[in-house]
Amino acid sequence: MASSTGDRSQAVRHGLRAKVLTLDGMNPRVRRVEYAVRGPIVQRALELEQELRQGVKKPFTEVIRANIGDAQAMGQRPITFLRQVLALCVNPDLLSSPNFPDDAKKRAERILQACGGHSLGASDAIVTVLKLLVAGEGHTRTGVLIPIPQYPLYSATLAELGAVQVDYYLDEERAWALDVAELHRALGQARDHCRPRALCVINPGNPTGQVQTRECIEAVIRFAFEERLFLLADEVYQDNVYAAGSQFHSFKKVLMEMGPPYAGQQELASFHSTSKGYMGECGFRGGYVEVVNMDAAVQQQMLKLMSVRLCPPVPGQALLDLVVSPPAPTDPSFAQFQAEKQAVLAELAAKAKLTEQVFNEAPGISCNPVQGAMYSFPRVQLPPRAVERAQELGLAPDMFFCLRLLEETGICVVPGSGFGQREGTYHFRMTILPPLEKLRLLLEKLSRFHAKFTLEYS
Protein backbone atom coordinates (compact mmCIF):
# COMPACT_ATOMS: atom_id res chain seq x y z
CA MET A 1 0.00 0.00 0.00
CA ALA A 2 2.89 2.37 0.77
CA SER A 3 4.20 1.91 -2.76
CA SER A 4 0.77 2.62 -4.20
CA THR A 5 0.44 5.78 -2.13
CA GLY A 6 3.90 6.88 -3.20
CA ASP A 7 3.00 6.37 -6.86
CA ARG A 8 -0.09 8.53 -6.41
CA SER A 9 1.92 11.28 -4.70
CA GLN A 10 4.48 11.23 -7.50
CA ALA A 11 1.68 11.44 -10.06
CA VAL A 12 0.22 14.48 -8.31
CA ARG A 13 3.63 16.19 -8.22
CA HIS A 14 3.97 15.71 -11.97
CA GLY A 15 0.48 17.10 -12.62
CA LEU A 16 -1.00 13.65 -13.47
CA ARG A 17 -4.25 12.32 -12.10
CA ALA A 18 -4.49 8.76 -10.82
CA LYS A 19 -6.80 6.55 -12.86
CA VAL A 20 -10.37 6.38 -11.61
CA LEU A 21 -10.93 2.91 -13.04
CA THR A 22 -8.13 0.45 -12.37
CA LEU A 23 -7.81 -3.31 -12.54
CA ASP A 24 -7.97 -3.55 -8.74
CA GLY A 25 -11.00 -1.29 -8.54
CA MET A 26 -13.10 -2.62 -11.41
CA ASN A 27 -16.07 -4.96 -11.14
CA PRO A 28 -14.64 -8.36 -10.09
CA ARG A 29 -17.46 -10.14 -11.94
CA VAL A 30 -16.29 -8.65 -15.23
CA ARG A 31 -12.77 -9.88 -14.48
CA ARG A 32 -14.12 -13.42 -14.18
CA VAL A 33 -15.68 -13.31 -17.64
CA GLU A 34 -14.03 -15.62 -20.18
CA TYR A 35 -14.75 -15.92 -23.92
CA ALA A 36 -13.05 -18.97 -25.35
CA VAL A 37 -13.93 -18.24 -28.99
CA ARG A 38 -11.63 -15.20 -28.97
CA GLY A 39 -9.28 -16.27 -26.17
CA PRO A 40 -5.53 -17.02 -26.01
CA ILE A 41 -5.67 -19.49 -28.91
CA VAL A 42 -6.86 -16.76 -31.27
CA GLN A 43 -4.37 -14.24 -29.89
CA ARG A 44 -1.58 -16.70 -30.65
CA ALA A 45 -3.03 -17.27 -34.14
CA LEU A 46 -2.81 -13.52 -34.82
CA GLU A 47 0.81 -13.51 -33.66
CA LEU A 48 1.60 -16.45 -35.95
CA GLU A 49 0.00 -14.68 -38.92
CA GLN A 50 2.21 -11.65 -38.22
CA GLU A 51 5.30 -13.88 -37.98
CA LEU A 52 4.46 -15.54 -41.31
CA ARG A 53 4.13 -12.11 -42.96
CA GLN A 54 7.56 -11.25 -41.59
CA GLY A 55 9.04 -14.36 -43.20
CA VAL A 56 9.49 -16.44 -40.04
CA LYS A 57 9.74 -20.10 -41.05
CA LYS A 58 6.94 -22.35 -39.77
CA PRO A 59 5.91 -25.93 -40.55
CA PHE A 60 2.89 -24.40 -42.36
CA THR A 61 2.32 -21.52 -44.77
CA GLU A 62 -0.95 -20.10 -43.45
CA VAL A 63 -3.15 -20.04 -40.35
CA ILE A 64 -6.50 -21.60 -41.19
CA ARG A 65 -9.29 -19.97 -39.17
CA ALA A 66 -11.74 -22.61 -37.97
CA ASN A 67 -12.61 -21.02 -34.65
CA ILE A 68 -15.45 -18.57 -35.38
CA GLY A 69 -18.64 -18.65 -37.41
CA ASP A 70 -17.91 -15.70 -39.74
CA ALA A 71 -19.07 -17.29 -43.01
CA GLN A 72 -18.07 -14.57 -45.46
CA ALA A 73 -14.65 -14.17 -43.88
CA MET A 74 -14.18 -17.83 -44.84
CA GLY A 75 -15.07 -17.20 -48.48
CA GLN A 76 -18.87 -17.58 -48.61
CA ARG A 77 -20.34 -15.33 -51.32
CA PRO A 78 -22.94 -12.75 -50.18
CA ILE A 79 -26.57 -13.20 -51.27
CA THR A 80 -27.17 -10.81 -54.18
CA PHE A 81 -30.69 -9.63 -53.26
CA LEU A 82 -29.65 -8.81 -49.69
CA ARG A 83 -26.70 -6.72 -50.85
CA GLN A 84 -28.73 -5.03 -53.60
CA VAL A 85 -31.36 -3.73 -51.18
CA LEU A 86 -28.71 -2.69 -48.68
CA ALA A 87 -26.83 -0.79 -51.41
CA LEU A 88 -30.03 1.03 -52.35
CA CYS A 89 -30.73 1.89 -48.71
CA VAL A 90 -27.22 3.18 -48.13
CA ASN A 91 -27.14 5.07 -51.47
CA PRO A 92 -30.72 6.00 -52.54
CA ASP A 93 -29.34 7.64 -55.72
CA LEU A 94 -29.07 4.10 -57.09
CA LEU A 95 -32.88 3.82 -57.11
CA SER A 96 -32.79 5.29 -60.63
CA SER A 97 -30.23 2.77 -61.86
CA PRO A 98 -31.37 0.14 -64.38
CA ASN A 99 -28.95 -2.35 -62.77
CA PHE A 100 -31.29 -3.21 -59.89
CA PRO A 101 -34.51 -5.26 -60.09
CA ASP A 102 -37.82 -3.54 -59.34
CA ASP A 103 -38.62 -5.58 -56.23
CA ALA A 104 -35.28 -4.63 -54.68
CA LYS A 105 -36.01 -0.95 -55.36
CA LYS A 106 -39.52 -1.18 -53.90
CA ARG A 107 -38.20 -2.90 -50.81
CA ALA A 108 -35.52 -0.26 -50.31
CA GLU A 109 -38.05 2.55 -50.72
CA ARG A 110 -40.33 0.99 -48.10
CA ILE A 111 -37.47 0.56 -45.66
CA LEU A 112 -36.23 4.13 -46.21
CA GLN A 113 -39.71 5.48 -45.51
CA ALA A 114 -39.78 3.74 -42.14
CA CYS A 115 -36.28 4.33 -40.82
CA GLY A 116 -37.31 5.27 -37.30
CA GLY A 117 -37.11 1.72 -35.96
CA HIS A 118 -34.74 0.16 -33.46
CA SER A 119 -32.73 -3.02 -33.79
CA LEU A 120 -30.09 -4.92 -31.88
CA GLY A 121 -28.06 -8.03 -32.48
CA ALA A 122 -29.20 -11.34 -31.04
CA SER A 123 -26.32 -11.32 -28.54
CA ASP A 124 -27.39 -7.91 -27.22
CA ALA A 125 -30.97 -9.10 -27.01
CA ILE A 126 -29.98 -12.15 -24.95
CA VAL A 127 -28.00 -9.98 -22.54
CA THR A 128 -30.95 -7.58 -22.25
CA VAL A 129 -33.40 -10.32 -21.28
CA LEU A 130 -30.93 -11.83 -18.81
CA LYS A 131 -30.51 -8.42 -17.20
CA LEU A 132 -34.24 -8.33 -16.57
CA LEU A 133 -34.18 -11.76 -14.95
CA VAL A 134 -31.18 -11.38 -12.65
CA ALA A 135 -32.07 -10.38 -9.09
CA GLY A 136 -31.62 -11.42 -5.46
CA GLU A 137 -28.67 -12.15 -3.20
CA GLY A 138 -27.26 -15.28 -1.62
CA HIS A 139 -29.71 -18.19 -1.80
CA THR A 140 -32.22 -15.97 -3.64
CA ARG A 141 -29.87 -15.08 -6.50
CA THR A 142 -31.30 -15.85 -9.94
CA GLY A 143 -30.19 -19.14 -11.45
CA VAL A 144 -30.26 -19.77 -15.20
CA LEU A 145 -30.14 -23.30 -16.64
CA ILE A 146 -27.83 -23.46 -19.65
CA PRO A 147 -26.76 -26.45 -21.77
CA ILE A 148 -23.29 -27.92 -21.41
CA PRO A 149 -21.54 -27.63 -23.84
CA GLN A 150 -22.77 -24.03 -24.26
CA TYR A 151 -21.95 -20.92 -26.22
CA PRO A 152 -19.70 -18.79 -23.95
CA LEU A 153 -21.96 -15.74 -24.31
CA TYR A 154 -24.14 -17.31 -21.62
CA SER A 155 -21.49 -18.16 -19.05
CA ALA A 156 -19.77 -14.80 -19.62
CA THR A 157 -23.00 -12.80 -19.26
CA LEU A 158 -24.12 -14.69 -16.15
CA ALA A 159 -20.71 -14.12 -14.56
CA GLU A 160 -20.86 -10.42 -15.40
CA LEU A 161 -24.38 -10.03 -14.03
CA GLY A 162 -23.68 -12.03 -10.88
CA ALA A 163 -26.29 -14.68 -11.66
CA VAL A 164 -25.85 -18.39 -10.92
CA GLN A 165 -24.99 -20.64 -13.86
CA VAL A 166 -26.91 -23.90 -13.57
CA ASP A 167 -25.43 -26.53 -15.88
CA TYR A 168 -27.48 -29.25 -17.52
CA TYR A 169 -25.55 -31.72 -19.67
CA LEU A 170 -26.47 -32.68 -23.21
CA ASP A 171 -26.15 -36.42 -23.88
CA GLU A 172 -23.12 -36.95 -26.12
CA GLU A 173 -23.91 -40.67 -26.47
CA ARG A 174 -27.26 -39.76 -28.05
CA ALA A 175 -25.98 -37.12 -30.50
CA TRP A 176 -26.10 -34.36 -27.88
CA ALA A 177 -29.78 -34.91 -27.10
CA LEU A 178 -31.54 -32.84 -24.44
CA ASP A 179 -32.95 -35.06 -21.68
CA VAL A 180 -35.72 -33.69 -19.43
CA ALA A 181 -34.58 -36.04 -16.65
CA GLU A 182 -31.25 -34.16 -16.71
CA LEU A 183 -33.15 -30.87 -16.44
CA HIS A 184 -34.88 -32.19 -13.30
CA ARG A 185 -31.52 -33.23 -11.82
CA ALA A 186 -29.92 -29.85 -12.49
CA LEU A 187 -32.94 -27.93 -11.20
CA GLY A 188 -33.17 -29.99 -7.99
CA GLN A 189 -29.51 -29.44 -7.14
CA ALA A 190 -29.66 -25.73 -7.99
CA ARG A 191 -32.54 -25.00 -5.64
CA ASP A 192 -30.24 -25.72 -2.70
CA HIS A 193 -28.20 -22.58 -3.39
CA CYS A 194 -30.12 -20.25 -5.74
CA ARG A 195 -33.51 -19.43 -7.21
CA PRO A 196 -33.72 -20.85 -10.75
CA ARG A 197 -35.84 -18.56 -12.90
CA ALA A 198 -34.91 -19.26 -16.52
CA LEU A 199 -34.05 -22.11 -18.88
CA CYS A 200 -31.97 -21.56 -22.01
CA VAL A 201 -32.10 -23.89 -25.03
CA ILE A 202 -29.82 -23.46 -28.08
CA ASN A 203 -31.45 -25.03 -31.13
CA PRO A 204 -29.78 -25.88 -33.47
CA GLY A 205 -26.93 -26.31 -31.03
CA ASN A 206 -23.75 -24.28 -30.72
CA PRO A 207 -21.15 -25.78 -30.37
CA THR A 208 -22.74 -29.23 -30.65
CA GLY A 209 -24.76 -28.95 -33.88
CA GLN A 210 -27.76 -31.01 -32.75
CA VAL A 211 -31.35 -30.24 -33.82
CA GLN A 212 -34.09 -30.79 -31.23
CA THR A 213 -37.11 -32.90 -32.16
CA ARG A 214 -40.62 -31.53 -31.80
CA GLU A 215 -41.29 -34.09 -29.05
CA CYS A 216 -38.28 -32.80 -27.14
CA ILE A 217 -39.39 -29.18 -27.48
CA GLU A 218 -42.88 -30.04 -26.20
CA ALA A 219 -41.33 -31.83 -23.20
CA VAL A 220 -39.11 -28.81 -22.47
CA ILE A 221 -42.11 -26.44 -22.63
CA ARG A 222 -44.08 -28.65 -20.21
CA PHE A 223 -41.09 -28.79 -17.87
CA ALA A 224 -40.65 -24.99 -17.92
CA PHE A 225 -44.36 -24.48 -17.32
CA GLU A 226 -44.53 -26.89 -14.40
CA GLU A 227 -41.37 -25.50 -12.78
CA ARG A 228 -42.24 -21.83 -13.44
CA LEU A 229 -39.19 -21.07 -15.56
CA PHE A 230 -38.86 -18.34 -18.19
CA LEU A 231 -37.81 -19.93 -21.50
CA LEU A 232 -34.97 -18.52 -23.61
CA ALA A 233 -34.88 -20.06 -27.10
CA ASP A 234 -31.65 -19.26 -28.97
CA GLU A 235 -32.67 -20.08 -32.56
CA VAL A 236 -30.10 -18.14 -34.59
CA TYR A 237 -29.09 -21.22 -36.62
CA GLN A 238 -32.66 -22.16 -37.60
CA ASP A 239 -31.90 -22.12 -41.35
CA ASN A 240 -28.89 -24.42 -40.91
CA VAL A 241 -30.38 -27.92 -40.75
CA TYR A 242 -28.68 -30.67 -42.76
CA ALA A 243 -29.19 -34.18 -41.41
CA ALA A 244 -31.79 -36.46 -42.96
CA GLY A 245 -34.85 -36.60 -40.72
CA SER A 246 -33.93 -33.41 -38.86
CA GLN A 247 -36.24 -30.40 -38.98
CA PHE A 248 -36.28 -27.06 -37.22
CA HIS A 249 -39.31 -26.35 -35.03
CA SER A 250 -39.58 -22.91 -33.47
CA PHE A 251 -40.42 -22.80 -29.77
CA LYS A 252 -43.10 -20.19 -30.39
CA LYS A 253 -44.84 -22.29 -33.05
CA VAL A 254 -44.79 -25.42 -30.89
CA LEU A 255 -45.95 -23.42 -27.85
CA MET A 256 -48.91 -21.97 -29.75
CA GLU A 257 -49.86 -25.37 -31.18
CA MET A 258 -49.81 -26.96 -27.70
CA GLY A 259 -52.76 -24.76 -26.76
CA PRO A 260 -53.87 -23.92 -23.22
CA PRO A 261 -52.58 -23.63 -20.60
CA TYR A 262 -49.13 -23.37 -22.22
CA ALA A 263 -49.91 -21.10 -25.20
CA GLY A 264 -51.43 -18.33 -23.09
CA GLN A 265 -49.17 -18.49 -20.04
CA GLN A 266 -45.65 -19.83 -20.65
CA GLU A 267 -43.21 -16.94 -20.87
CA LEU A 268 -40.80 -17.18 -23.80
CA ALA A 269 -38.15 -15.08 -25.47
CA SER A 270 -36.85 -16.33 -28.83
CA PHE A 271 -33.81 -14.96 -30.64
CA HIS A 272 -32.73 -14.81 -34.28
CA SER A 273 -29.84 -13.13 -36.09
CA THR A 274 -28.71 -12.11 -39.58
CA SER A 275 -25.14 -13.14 -38.67
CA LYS A 276 -25.72 -16.85 -39.17
CA GLY A 277 -28.08 -18.99 -41.24
CA TYR A 278 -27.57 -18.78 -45.00
CA MET A 279 -26.90 -15.02 -44.75
CA GLY A 280 -23.60 -14.93 -42.86
CA GLU A 281 -23.83 -11.13 -42.48
CA CYS A 282 -21.88 -10.88 -39.21
CA GLY A 283 -20.76 -7.31 -39.85
CA PHE A 284 -24.25 -5.78 -39.84
CA ARG A 285 -25.13 -6.81 -36.25
CA GLY A 286 -28.80 -7.38 -37.01
CA GLY A 287 -31.04 -9.53 -34.85
CA TYR A 288 -34.21 -9.60 -32.82
CA VAL A 289 -35.90 -10.96 -29.74
CA GLU A 290 -39.59 -11.85 -29.76
CA VAL A 291 -41.25 -12.10 -26.36
CA VAL A 292 -44.38 -14.15 -25.72
CA ASN A 293 -46.56 -13.88 -22.61
CA MET A 294 -44.25 -11.36 -20.95
CA ASP A 295 -45.83 -9.11 -18.32
CA ALA A 296 -46.75 -5.82 -20.02
CA ALA A 297 -45.03 -3.71 -17.38
CA VAL A 298 -41.86 -5.79 -17.65
CA GLN A 299 -41.94 -5.45 -21.43
CA GLN A 300 -41.99 -1.68 -21.03
CA GLN A 301 -38.92 -1.96 -18.84
CA MET A 302 -37.23 -4.04 -21.52
CA LEU A 303 -38.01 -1.44 -24.19
CA LYS A 304 -36.61 1.25 -21.90
CA LEU A 305 -33.41 -0.76 -21.46
CA MET A 306 -33.06 -1.23 -25.21
CA SER A 307 -33.59 2.47 -25.86
CA VAL A 308 -30.38 3.22 -23.96
CA ARG A 309 -28.57 1.96 -27.09
CA LEU A 310 -29.01 5.21 -28.99
CA CYS A 311 -27.54 4.33 -32.38
CA PRO A 312 -28.63 0.93 -33.73
CA PRO A 313 -26.99 0.16 -37.10
CA VAL A 314 -29.47 1.12 -39.82
CA PRO A 315 -28.08 -1.33 -42.45
CA GLY A 316 -28.57 -4.09 -39.89
CA GLN A 317 -32.22 -3.08 -39.46
CA ALA A 318 -32.75 -3.10 -43.23
CA LEU A 319 -31.07 -6.48 -43.58
CA LEU A 320 -33.22 -7.95 -40.82
CA ASP A 321 -36.33 -6.80 -42.68
CA LEU A 322 -35.17 -8.77 -45.72
CA VAL A 323 -34.42 -11.91 -43.72
CA VAL A 324 -37.85 -12.06 -42.07
CA SER A 325 -39.57 -11.18 -45.36
CA PRO A 326 -37.53 -12.54 -48.31
CA PRO A 327 -38.56 -12.21 -51.98
CA ALA A 328 -41.90 -13.80 -52.82
CA PRO A 329 -42.19 -16.34 -55.70
CA THR A 330 -43.70 -13.65 -57.96
CA ASP A 331 -40.83 -11.18 -57.40
CA PRO A 332 -38.07 -10.72 -60.01
CA SER A 333 -35.35 -11.50 -57.46
CA PHE A 334 -36.93 -14.72 -56.20
CA ALA A 335 -35.21 -17.20 -58.53
CA GLN A 336 -31.70 -15.88 -57.93
CA PHE A 337 -32.33 -15.46 -54.19
CA GLN A 338 -33.56 -19.05 -53.83
CA ALA A 339 -30.74 -20.45 -55.95
CA GLU A 340 -28.06 -18.66 -53.90
CA LYS A 341 -29.68 -19.60 -50.59
CA GLN A 342 -29.97 -23.28 -51.53
CA ALA A 343 -26.41 -23.33 -52.86
CA VAL A 344 -25.05 -22.02 -49.54
CA LEU A 345 -27.07 -24.52 -47.50
CA ALA A 346 -26.25 -27.45 -49.81
CA GLU A 347 -22.54 -26.72 -49.53
CA LEU A 348 -22.79 -26.47 -45.74
CA ALA A 349 -24.62 -29.83 -45.69
CA ALA A 350 -21.79 -31.41 -47.69
CA LYS A 351 -19.22 -29.92 -45.32
CA ALA A 352 -21.14 -31.21 -42.30
CA LYS A 353 -21.16 -34.74 -43.71
CA LEU A 354 -17.49 -34.60 -44.67
CA THR A 355 -16.49 -33.40 -41.18
CA GLU A 356 -18.34 -36.23 -39.47
CA GLN A 357 -16.94 -38.80 -41.92
CA VAL A 358 -13.26 -37.82 -41.75
CA PHE A 359 -13.16 -37.42 -37.98
CA ASN A 360 -14.86 -40.75 -37.32
CA GLU A 361 -12.33 -42.51 -39.55
CA ALA A 362 -9.47 -41.16 -37.40
CA PRO A 363 -8.41 -43.32 -34.42
CA GLY A 364 -8.94 -41.47 -31.15
CA ILE A 365 -11.39 -38.91 -32.57
CA SER A 366 -15.18 -39.26 -32.54
CA CYS A 367 -17.70 -36.80 -33.92
CA ASN A 368 -21.48 -36.84 -33.64
CA PRO A 369 -23.49 -36.02 -36.77
CA VAL A 370 -23.48 -32.28 -37.48
CA GLN A 371 -27.26 -32.06 -37.77
CA GLY A 372 -27.34 -28.28 -37.93
CA ALA A 373 -25.63 -24.94 -37.17
CA MET A 374 -22.07 -24.58 -38.53
CA TYR A 375 -19.78 -26.29 -36.04
CA SER A 376 -18.52 -29.73 -35.11
CA PHE A 377 -17.57 -30.58 -31.51
CA PRO A 378 -15.38 -33.67 -31.83
CA ARG A 379 -14.20 -35.64 -28.82
CA VAL A 380 -10.49 -36.43 -28.72
CA GLN A 381 -8.64 -39.01 -26.66
CA LEU A 382 -5.53 -37.54 -25.03
CA PRO A 383 -2.80 -39.78 -23.55
CA PRO A 384 -2.23 -39.56 -19.77
CA ARG A 385 1.27 -38.15 -20.32
CA ALA A 386 -0.20 -35.32 -22.41
CA VAL A 387 -2.68 -34.57 -19.62
CA GLU A 388 0.17 -34.53 -17.09
CA ARG A 389 2.25 -32.23 -19.27
CA ALA A 390 -0.69 -29.84 -19.64
CA GLN A 391 -1.13 -29.74 -15.88
CA GLU A 392 2.58 -28.98 -15.45
CA LEU A 393 2.12 -26.01 -17.77
CA GLY A 394 -1.03 -24.86 -15.96
CA LEU A 395 -3.21 -25.53 -19.02
CA ALA A 396 -6.42 -27.45 -19.59
CA PRO A 397 -5.47 -30.62 -21.51
CA ASP A 398 -7.54 -29.68 -24.56
CA MET A 399 -6.06 -26.16 -24.49
CA PHE A 400 -2.60 -27.76 -24.56
CA PHE A 401 -3.65 -29.93 -27.52
CA CYS A 402 -5.13 -26.97 -29.42
CA LEU A 403 -2.07 -24.80 -28.82
CA ARG A 404 0.23 -27.53 -30.13
CA LEU A 405 -2.10 -28.01 -33.10
CA LEU A 406 -1.90 -24.29 -33.90
CA GLU A 407 1.89 -24.09 -33.49
CA GLU A 408 2.60 -27.13 -35.67
CA THR A 409 -0.12 -26.96 -38.34
CA GLY A 410 -1.53 -23.42 -38.35
CA ILE A 411 -5.03 -24.77 -37.63
CA CYS A 412 -6.93 -22.61 -35.14
CA VAL A 413 -9.78 -24.26 -33.24
CA VAL A 414 -11.30 -23.63 -29.79
CA PRO A 415 -10.76 -25.98 -26.83
CA GLY A 416 -13.87 -27.71 -25.52
CA SER A 417 -13.06 -26.53 -22.01
CA GLY A 418 -14.15 -23.06 -23.13
CA PHE A 419 -17.69 -24.36 -23.73
CA GLY A 420 -17.99 -26.87 -20.88
CA GLN A 421 -17.77 -30.66 -21.05
CA ARG A 422 -18.09 -33.64 -18.74
CA GLU A 423 -15.13 -34.22 -16.44
CA GLY A 424 -12.46 -36.36 -18.05
CA THR A 425 -13.60 -35.74 -21.64
CA TYR A 426 -11.82 -33.49 -24.13
CA HIS A 427 -13.22 -31.75 -27.21
CA PHE A 428 -12.65 -28.86 -29.55
CA ARG A 429 -15.06 -26.72 -31.57
CA MET A 430 -14.36 -26.24 -35.25
CA THR A 431 -16.40 -24.43 -37.87
CA ILE A 432 -17.35 -26.23 -41.08
CA LEU A 433 -17.10 -22.95 -43.03
CA PRO A 434 -13.80 -23.25 -44.96
CA PRO A 435 -14.21 -24.02 -48.69
CA LEU A 436 -14.85 -27.72 -49.23
CA GLU A 437 -11.42 -28.70 -50.56
CA LYS A 438 -9.60 -26.63 -47.93
CA LEU A 439 -11.86 -28.19 -45.28
CA ARG A 440 -10.95 -31.67 -46.49
CA LEU A 441 -7.23 -30.86 -46.21
CA LEU A 442 -7.79 -29.25 -42.80
CA LEU A 443 -9.61 -32.33 -41.47
CA GLU A 444 -6.96 -34.70 -42.78
CA LYS A 445 -4.12 -32.57 -41.43
CA LEU A 446 -5.82 -32.33 -38.03
CA SER A 447 -6.34 -36.10 -37.92
CA ARG A 448 -2.68 -36.72 -38.75
CA PHE A 449 -1.60 -34.27 -36.07
CA HIS A 450 -3.72 -36.07 -33.47
CA ALA A 451 -2.09 -39.38 -34.39
CA LYS A 452 1.39 -37.81 -34.10
CA PHE A 453 0.49 -36.11 -30.80
CA THR A 454 -0.84 -39.38 -29.39
CA LEU A 455 2.32 -41.26 -30.39
CA GLU A 456 4.54 -38.54 -28.88
CA TYR A 457 2.87 -38.78 -25.46
CA SER A 458 2.19 -42.52 -25.37
Beta strands, then each sheet from edge to edge (+ up, - down):
strand 1: 64-65
strand 2: 142-148
strand 3: 164-169
strand 4: 195-202
strand 5: 230-234
strand 6: 268-273
strand 7: 287-292
strand 8: 365-366
strand 9: 375-376
strand 10: 379-380
strand 11: 411-412
strand 12: 414-415
strand 13: 428-431
sheet 1: 1+ 11+
sheet 2: 3+ 2+ 4+ 5+ 6+ 7-
sheet 3: 8+ 10-
sheet 4: 9+ 13- 12+
end
